[in-house]
Amino acid sequence: MGEQIQQDDDVDGTAPGPDERDLDLMDGRWEQEYYSGRIRTRDWNAVGVGVAILVIASLVIPMFLVLTR
């Protein structure tokens, strides 16, 4: 059964193979770009920690202001 499918792909020329989107995976260009530091990515964990700190500060600061009055 598997041989029949492979043979059919080869006959009509639609056998899977690399295209231009896969070339950077094959020659390692994506590694050079990724590890070079030129591509900047957002660290969503840091964004979440920053938002959490703001929320906690907005809850704690009014409590201290009420206590010091």
GITAGI-V617413 format. One record per residue. N is the residue number from 1. RES is the residue in one letter. OMEGA is omega in whole degrees, -180 to 180 (none if undefined). Layout:
# GITAGI-V617413
N|RES|OMEGA  N|RES|OMEGA
This chain:
# GITAGI-V617413
1|M|180  2|G|179  3|E|180  4|Q|180  5|I|178  6|Q|-179  7|Q|179  8|D|179  9|D|-178  10|D|-177  11|V|-176  12|D|173  13|G|-180  14|T|178  15|A|-178  16|P|-180  17|G|-178  18|P|173  19|D|-175  20|E|178  21|R|-177  22|D|-176  23|L|179  24|D|176  25|L|-176  26|M|-176  27|D|174  28|G|180  29|R|-178  30|W|178  31|E|179  32|Q|180  33|E|-176  34|Y|-175  35|Y|-179  36|S|-179  37|G|179  38|R|179  39|I|-179  40|R|177  41|T|180  42|R|178  43|D|-175  44|W|175  45|N|178  46|A|178  47|V|179  48|G|178  49|V|178  50|G|178  51|V|179  52|A|178  53|I|178  54|L|-180  55|V|-180  56|I|179  57|A|180  58|S|176  59|L|-173  60|V|-176  61|I|177  62|P|178  63|M|179  64|F|179  65|L|179  66|V|-178  67|L|-177  68|T|-178  69|R|none
